[in-house]
Amino acid sequence: MPRDAARFSGLAFMGGPMSVNDELPWIAPALELIRDAVRKDVPVIGHCLGGQLMSKAFGGSVGANAVKEIGWGEVRVSDNAVAREWLDGLRAFESFHWHGETFTIPPGATRILENDACANQAFALGKHLGMQCHVEMTPELVRSWVRGAGGAAEISAARSSRAVQAPEEIERDLERRVQALSEVANRLYDRWTESLSKG
């Protein structure tokens, strides 16, 4: 794990099946790297587990969500100036989800995305963006998660959740859904990359 965030123009943290509350040897250094990035004005972006790492690093907490959320579901843009700055007139979109835990909005940050299954879908803290939902998906990635042994078993075990879809529903009209989501992702990424160091 790098120790000096100033070596990078920005830091991106992706998802994973583990919890930020697990006693894994890389979690504490990752949290410190995120804090170092904030101290040194290096933009950070997090997806799902990455957003949870950011929340915890910034003083928030991570715990079980009320329901497991797997598949496609609407996400609403929160009604505040920070959300409008990041999403520029967009009110809602369909995103991909795969999580059983969620983060709190850390001190000083602002919720910018929400939905009925999980209130905290994304937050912004200045130039830093933490997301619970997965805007980074490709058709190949969705299929690999759904069809993999671990993913299929997780879906089967969680079908009692109102926010977990069957594999055939997750893959229905997949190309169109991912294309629409990519347009939202590009909007968020364009906004985030504006703050990257050009040096």
Secondary structure, DSSP 8 states (H G I E B T S, - for coil): --S-GGGSS-EEE---SS-TTS--TTHHHHHHHHHHHHHTT--EEEETHHHHHHHHHTT--EEEEEEEEEEEEEEEE-SSHHHHHHHTT--EEEEEEEEEEEE---TT-EEEEE-SS-S-SEEEETTEEEESSB----HHHHHHHHHSHHHHHHHHHTTTSTTB--HHHHTTTHHHHHHHHHHHHHHHHHHHHTTS---
